[in-house]
Amino acid sequence: MSDSQPKKHNASEKKLRKQREEGNVPQFSDVTSLWNFAVALVVIPIIAMIIIEHLMSLFSVVERAEVLDFMVVYRPAILAALNAVFLSVGVLILAKIVISVFTSMILLKGINFALKPLVPKPNRLSPAAGLKRMFGKRTWVEVGQGLLRLTAWFAVVLLTLYLYLDDLFHLDRCNENCAIILALQIFGILSTTAIVILLVSVLIEVPLQRGLYLKEQKMTDEEVKKERKEQFGSDEVRRERNRIRDEMARTAGSAGVDKANMIFFFEDRAVAIRYHPDHAPIPIVAAKAGTPEAVEKLRAAVKENGFSELQDQEIVETSFGTEPGYQVDEIAFKPLVRGMQAIFGG
């Protein structure tokens, strides 16, 4: 039912946390590509000499194959080829994995170990769901961004080839050093352009993908209501909690002898009560005393404020256990009514 409702509310922290636990996070493919490309530019020159050395070893084995028997050279040739491949490709793959992990840690605030994305989902096999993803806003944005990036890259490549077209046509007249310099110049232009294009794409992709992801995770009225119910309880529980909180806030400032408008005493105990039909409709213990000296001081303070007192054993015994600032116990209601009638002549 919630799928048919409009998603008007921003996703809560609880929903985003749950989505992350399930492996549903924003995807930043261009960021990973940029880092991989940058690492490749750094790693390739460092390991270039090692790669060239192993490639030369491979070429040497191949040259020896012309004069030696195939059964003698095929094993060294295979080993040399494997070494060359693993050192040239393996290092780049390892760098890609490491950079991808660190990129995820930076952008997603930690590595995502969720296994749920690996579990097959039957709903993804649905043709309708597939068409929805295929023609969804995220797909169109990613395709459009990829086309723009590819168009910019081809434009720079064509412009570079056009500018160096004359040099490339006369490359056969150039010596080895000249060819290397020309190749490095073209490589520098193309690699720098690729980094700039990827960097611009990353600056666009990160906020764009975050925005698309947060828009996909928006919540309907029913989802908000359900989450609020799980977090704070049902409407009845919330109303009761609010009532108790309001009542406590209202009675929190009722403690103190200055708040009392009557006092009941018996022997060495006294209880000062606050009661007002509008401000304190339920009697509240404003202050109490448990020694003869304290009782005298409390009675004197209440009298000084212009309020009356009454000696009543039952009221004192039933309300003395209540702490100041709290409502008196229900068992004290009946004797309190009798005592207030005696004081105020009701």
C-alpha positions as CSV (number, residue, x, y, z in Angstrom):
1,M,0.0,0.0,0.0
2,S,2.8,2.4,0.9
3,D,4.3,1.9,-2.7
4,S,1.3,3.7,-4.2
5,Q,1.5,6.6,-1.8
6,P,3.6,9.7,-2.6
7,K,6.9,9.9,-0.9
8,K,6.9,13.4,0.7
9,H,9.1,13.0,3.8
10,N,12.9,12.9,3.9
11,A,14.4,9.6,4.9
12,S,15.0,9.3,8.7
13,E,18.4,8.3,10.2
14,K,16.9,5.0,11.2
15,K,15.9,4.2,7.6
16,L,19.2,5.2,6.2
17,R,21.0,3.2,8.8
18,K,18.9,0.1,8.0
19,Q,19.5,0.6,4.2
20,R,23.2,0.7,4.9
21,E,23.0,-2.5,6.9
22,E,21.3,-4.1,3.9
23,G,24.1,-2.8,1.6
24,N,21.9,-0.2,-0.1
25,V,24.3,2.8,-0.3
26,P,25.0,5.6,-2.9
27,Q,27.2,4.5,-5.7
28,F,30.2,6.6,-6.7
29,S,31.7,4.9,-9.7
30,D,33.5,7.9,-11.1
31,V,35.3,8.5,-7.8
32,T,36.7,4.9,-7.9
33,S,37.6,5.4,-11.5
34,L,39.5,8.7,-10.7
35,W,41.4,7.1,-7.9
36,N,42.2,4.0,-9.9
37,F,43.5,6.2,-12.8
38,A,45.5,8.4,-10.5
39,V,47.1,5.3,-8.8
40,A,47.8,3.8,-12.2
41,L,49.7,6.9,-13.2
42,V,51.7,6.7,-10.0
43,V,52.2,2.9,-10.0
44,I,53.0,2.4,-13.6
45,P,56.2,4.5,-13.7
46,I,57.4,3.0,-10.5
47,I,57.1,-0.6,-11.7
48,A,57.8,0.2,-15.3
49,M,61.4,-1.0,-15.1
50,I,60.4,-4.2,-13.5
51,I,57.7,-4.8,-16.1
52,I,60.1,-4.0,-18.9
53,E,62.7,-6.4,-17.5
54,H,60.3,-9.2,-17.4
55,L,59.0,-8.4,-20.9
56,M,62.5,-8.4,-22.1
57,S,63.0,-11.8,-20.5
58,L,59.8,-13.0,-22.3
59,F,61.1,-11.7,-25.7
60,S,64.4,-13.4,-25.1
61,V,62.7,-16.7,-24.6
62,V,60.6,-16.2,-27.7
63,E,63.8,-15.4,-29.7
64,R,65.5,-18.5,-28.4
65,A,62.5,-20.5,-29.6
66,E,63.6,-19.9,-33.2
67,V,66.8,-21.9,-32.7
68,L,65.8,-24.3,-29.9
69,D,63.4,-27.2,-29.8
70,F,59.8,-26.2,-28.8
71,M,59.7,-28.8,-26.0
72,V,62.7,-27.1,-24.4
73,V,61.5,-23.5,-24.5
74,Y,57.7,-23.8,-24.0
75,R,57.8,-24.1,-20.2
76,P,60.2,-21.2,-19.7
77,A,58.1,-19.1,-22.2
78,I,54.9,-19.8,-20.3
79,L,56.5,-19.0,-16.9
80,A,58.0,-15.8,-18.3
81,A,54.6,-14.8,-19.8
82,L,52.8,-15.5,-16.5
83,N,55.4,-13.4,-14.6
84,A,55.0,-10.5,-17.0
85,V,51.2,-10.6,-16.9
86,F,51.0,-10.9,-13.1
87,L,53.5,-8.1,-12.5
88,S,51.9,-5.7,-15.0
89,V,48.2,-6.5,-14.5
90,G,48.3,-7.9,-11.0
91,V,49.7,-4.8,-9.4
92,L,47.1,-2.6,-11.1
93,I,44.3,-5.0,-9.9
94,L,45.6,-4.9,-6.4
95,A,45.9,-1.2,-6.5
96,K,42.3,-1.0,-7.7
97,I,41.1,-3.2,-4.8
98,V,43.0,-1.2,-2.2
99,I,41.8,2.2,-3.6
100,S,38.2,1.0,-3.9
101,V,38.3,-0.1,-0.2
102,F,39.7,3.2,1.0
103,T,37.4,5.2,-1.2
104,S,34.4,3.4,0.3
105,M,35.7,4.1,3.8
106,I,36.0,7.8,3.0
107,L,32.8,8.3,1.2
108,L,30.6,5.8,3.0
109,K,32.1,6.3,6.5
110,G,33.2,2.7,6.8
111,I,33.4,-0.5,4.8
112,N,30.1,-2.2,4.0
113,F,30.2,-5.8,5.0
114,A,26.5,-6.5,4.3
115,L,25.8,-9.9,2.8
116,K,22.2,-9.1,1.8
117,P,23.1,-7.7,-1.6
118,L,24.6,-11.0,-2.5
119,V,21.4,-12.9,-1.8
120,P,19.2,-13.3,-5.0
121,K,16.1,-11.2,-4.9
122,P,13.0,-12.6,-6.7
123,N,11.6,-9.2,-7.3
124,R,14.6,-8.2,-9.4
125,L,13.8,-11.0,-11.8
126,S,10.5,-9.3,-12.6
127,P,10.4,-7.8,-16.1
128,A,8.4,-4.8,-14.8
129,A,11.0,-4.1,-12.1
130,G,13.7,-4.4,-14.7
131,L,12.1,-1.9,-17.0
132,K,11.5,0.4,-14.0
133,R,15.2,0.3,-13.2
134,M,16.2,0.6,-16.8
135,F,14.1,3.7,-17.4
136,G,14.5,5.2,-13.9
137,K,15.9,8.6,-13.2
138,R,19.2,7.2,-11.8
139,T,19.9,5.2,-15.0
140,W,19.2,8.1,-17.3
141,V,21.4,10.4,-15.2
142,E,24.3,7.8,-15.2
143,V,24.0,7.2,-18.9
144,G,23.9,11.0,-19.7
145,Q,26.9,11.6,-17.5
146,G,28.8,8.8,-19.2
147,L,28.0,10.1,-22.6
148,L,29.1,13.6,-21.8
149,R,32.3,12.3,-20.3
150,L,32.9,10.0,-23.3
151,T,32.1,12.9,-25.8
152,A,34.5,15.2,-24.0
153,W,37.3,12.6,-24.0
154,F,36.9,11.8,-27.7
155,A,36.9,15.5,-28.5
156,V,40.2,16.0,-26.7
157,V,41.7,12.9,-28.4
158,L,40.7,14.1,-31.8
159,L,42.0,17.6,-31.1
160,T,45.3,16.2,-29.9
161,L,45.7,13.9,-32.9
162,Y,44.9,16.8,-35.2
163,L,47.5,19.1,-33.5
164,Y,50.1,16.3,-33.7
165,L,49.0,14.9,-37.1
166,D,52.0,16.3,-39.0
167,D,54.5,14.9,-36.4
168,L,52.8,11.5,-36.5
169,F,53.0,11.4,-40.3
170,H,56.7,12.1,-40.2
171,L,57.4,9.8,-37.3
172,D,59.4,7.5,-39.6
173,R,62.0,10.2,-40.1
174,C,62.3,10.7,-36.3
175,N,64.9,8.9,-34.2
176,E,64.2,6.8,-31.1
177,N,64.5,9.7,-28.7
178,C,62.2,11.9,-30.8
179,A,59.5,9.2,-30.9
180,I,59.7,8.8,-27.2
181,I,59.4,12.5,-26.5
182,L,56.4,12.7,-28.9
183,A,54.7,9.8,-27.2
184,L,55.3,11.2,-23.8
185,Q,53.8,14.6,-24.9
186,I,50.7,13.0,-26.3
187,F,50.4,10.7,-23.2
188,G,50.8,13.7,-20.9
189,I,48.0,15.6,-22.7
190,L,45.6,12.7,-22.8
191,S,46.3,11.6,-19.2
192,T,45.9,15.1,-17.8
193,T,42.7,15.6,-19.8
194,A,41.4,12.3,-18.5
195,I,42.1,13.3,-14.9
196,V,40.4,16.7,-15.4
197,I,37.4,15.1,-17.0
198,L,37.1,12.5,-14.2
199,L,37.6,15.2,-11.5
200,V,34.8,17.3,-12.9
201,S,32.7,14.2,-13.2
202,V,33.4,13.3,-9.6
203,L,32.5,16.8,-8.4
204,I,29.2,16.5,-10.2
205,E,28.5,12.8,-9.4
206,V,29.0,12.9,-5.6
207,P,26.2,15.4,-4.8
208,L,24.1,14.2,-7.6
209,Q,24.2,10.5,-6.5
210,R,23.6,11.5,-2.9
211,G,20.6,13.5,-4.0
212,L,19.2,10.7,-6.1
213,Y,19.8,8.2,-3.3
214,L,18.1,10.4,-0.7
215,K,15.2,11.0,-3.1
216,E,14.8,7.2,-3.6
217,Q,14.8,6.7,0.2
218,K,12.0,9.3,0.8
219,M,9.2,8.0,3.0
220,T,5.4,8.0,2.7
221,D,3.0,9.1,5.4
222,E,2.4,5.5,6.3
223,E,6.1,4.7,6.7
224,V,6.6,7.8,8.9
225,K,3.7,6.8,11.0
226,K,4.9,3.3,11.4
227,E,8.4,4.3,12.3
228,R,7.1,6.9,14.8
229,K,4.9,4.2,16.3
230,E,7.9,1.8,16.6
231,Q,10.0,4.5,18.2
232,F,7.6,6.3,20.5
233,G,4.8,3.8,20.8
234,S,1.1,4.1,19.8
235,D,-0.9,7.3,19.9
236,E,-2.5,6.3,23.3
237,V,0.9,5.7,24.8
238,R,2.3,9.0,23.5
239,R,-0.7,10.9,24.9
240,E,-0.4,9.3,28.3
241,R,3.4,10.0,28.3
242,N,2.7,13.6,27.3
243,R,0.1,14.0,30.0
244,I,2.5,12.6,32.7
245,R,5.3,14.9,31.4
246,D,3.0,18.0,31.5
247,E,1.8,17.1,34.9
248,M,5.3,16.7,36.2
249,A,6.3,20.0,34.6
250,R,3.3,21.7,36.2
251,T,4.0,20.3,39.6
252,A,7.8,20.6,39.5
253,G,7.6,24.2,40.7
254,S,5.2,23.4,43.5
255,A,7.8,22.4,46.1
256,G,8.9,24.8,48.9
257,V,7.2,26.3,51.9
258,D,6.3,29.5,49.9
259,K,4.1,27.4,47.7
260,A,2.0,25.9,50.5
261,N,-1.4,27.4,51.4
262,M,-2.2,25.0,54.3
263,I,-0.3,22.9,56.8
264,F,-1.2,19.8,58.8
265,F,0.8,18.6,61.8
266,F,0.8,15.9,64.5
267,E,3.4,15.5,67.2
268,D,6.9,15.8,65.6
269,R,5.8,15.7,62.0
270,A,4.1,18.2,59.7
271,V,3.1,18.4,56.0
272,A,2.6,21.6,54.1
273,I,0.1,21.2,51.2
274,R,-0.5,23.2,48.1
275,Y,-4.0,23.1,46.6
276,H,-5.6,25.5,44.1
277,P,-8.6,24.5,41.9
278,D,-7.0,26.2,38.8
279,H,-3.3,25.9,39.3
280,A,-3.0,22.8,41.4
281,P,-6.2,20.8,41.1
282,I,-4.7,17.8,42.8
283,P,-3.1,18.4,46.3
284,I,0.7,18.5,46.2
285,V,3.1,18.2,49.1
286,A,5.0,21.5,49.1
287,A,7.2,20.8,52.2
288,K,7.4,18.6,55.2
289,A,9.2,18.4,58.5
290,G,10.2,15.4,60.7
291,T,11.6,16.9,63.9
292,P,10.0,19.1,66.5
293,E,12.3,22.1,65.6
294,A,11.6,21.7,61.9
295,V,7.9,21.4,62.6
296,E,7.9,24.7,64.5
297,K,9.8,26.5,61.8
298,L,7.5,25.1,59.0
299,R,4.3,26.0,60.9
300,A,5.7,29.5,61.6
301,A,6.6,30.0,57.9
302,V,3.1,29.0,56.7
303,K,1.4,31.2,59.3
304,E,3.6,34.1,58.3
305,N,2.4,33.7,54.7
306,G,-1.1,34.1,56.0
307,F,-2.4,30.5,55.7
308,S,-4.1,28.2,58.2
309,E,-3.0,25.0,60.0
310,L,-4.7,22.0,61.4
311,Q,-3.7,19.2,63.7
312,D,-4.7,15.9,62.0
313,Q,-3.0,12.6,62.6
314,E,-4.6,10.8,59.6
315,I,-3.6,13.4,57.1
316,V,0.0,13.5,58.3
317,E,0.3,9.7,58.3
318,T,-1.1,9.2,54.8
319,S,0.7,12.1,53.1
320,F,4.1,12.2,55.0
321,G,5.6,9.5,52.7
322,T,5.1,11.7,49.6
323,E,8.2,13.7,48.6
324,P,7.9,17.5,48.2
325,G,6.7,18.5,44.7
326,Y,4.7,15.3,44.1
327,Q,1.0,14.7,44.4
328,V,-0.3,13.2,47.5
329,D,-1.3,9.5,47.5
330,E,-4.9,8.6,46.8
331,I,-5.3,7.2,50.3
332,A,-4.9,10.8,51.6
333,F,-7.6,12.3,49.4
334,K,-10.5,11.6,51.8
335,P,-8.9,12.9,55.0
336,L,-7.5,15.9,53.0
337,V,-11.0,16.8,51.9
338,R,-12.2,16.6,55.5
339,G,-9.2,18.7,56.6
340,M,-9.7,21.4,54.0
341,Q,-13.3,21.7,54.9
342,A,-12.3,22.2,58.5
343,I,-9.7,24.9,57.5
344,F,-11.7,26.8,54.8
345,G,-15.1,26.1,56.3
346,G,-16.4,24.4,53.1
